[in-house]
Amino acid sequence: MPQLSLKASHAPVKAYYRELAALAQANAHNEGNLRTAFEALLKTCARQFEWTLVPEYPLTRTGRHPLRADAALLDAFNLPRAYWEAKDNHDDLDADLCPV
């Protein structure tokens, strides 16, 4: 299994942290604002595996209304290799992941 080659000193990581700092300075801490910065970093990482980042990826569920992941990483055969759901510090992960 190939491993991601990414270090804190790499340009995409530095760009990600610069973007986060700029958003923090603008008091833009919500999920939608942070999403763009992380999506750019994730897209760069996906290229190492020749995967494609597909935003707003539909998740079909038989007999239920469809859901959308914030993104999926697809391989050369268009098979999902990973899903991404953006979260921020204000989200309640327990409630989001384990609804009653």
N, C-alpha and C positions, 0 to 999 in steps of 0.2 A: 504494500500500500504506500503510495507516494505521500510525502510529508510536506506541509506548507513551509516555504522558506520566507520568513518574515521576521524582521528585527525592529526594535524601537528606532534604530538609526536609519531605516529605509525611508525613502522619500514619501511613499503613500501613507505611512504611519505619521510622519511629521506633518503632512498636509491635513490628516484627520485631526490631530491635536490642535493645529492652528485654527481649523474650522470650529472646533469645539470652544476654543478660547474666544473666538470672535462672537459666537452665539451666546456664550456666557456674558460677555461684555454688553451685548444687546438685550440681556435678560430674556433670552429665548431658550427656555429649558424644556419645552414640551416635546412629545414624541415626534410630531411632524417635523419640527425643526432639526432635531438630532438625526432623524432618519436619513436625510440627504447625505450628511457627512459619512455615516456608517455605510450607506449603500455604495458610495464611491470606493471606500476601502474594501468592501466585500467583493465588488466587481473586479478590482485589481487582483485580489487574492485568487479569485475564481479562474483567472486567465492562466495561472500556473498549472492548472489541471485541464485546461481547455474546456472549461465549463462556461455556461452562459447564465448570467443573472437575469431572471425574468420577474420584474416587479408585478405586484398584484396577481399572484399566481392562484388560479381557482382550485379549490379542493372540493371535489364532488363527493357527495355522500348519498347513497341510495335511500330514497324515500324522505330525505330531509333537505332543507334549503341549503344551497352551496355556501361554503365559506371561502375566504380569500386569505392566503398568507401574504405578508408584506412582500415577500419574494421567495423564489425557489432557485436553486442552482441546478441546472440541467446539464447532463453529460452529452456526448456526441450523438447518442441515440435518443435524445430528448427525455431521458429518464431522470426523475428528480433524485438528486444526490443529497440535498439538504434543503431545509425550509428555514425561513427567517421571519420572525414576528417581532416588530419593534416594540420596545418598552421604555419607559422613562422612570424617574424616581418617584413619580406620583401614582404610578400604577400599583394596584394590589395584586401581586402575582398569585397569591393563594386563591383569590376570588376569580381571577382570569383563567387559571389553569384547572381549578377544581370547583366549578359552579355547583351550587346546591340544587 
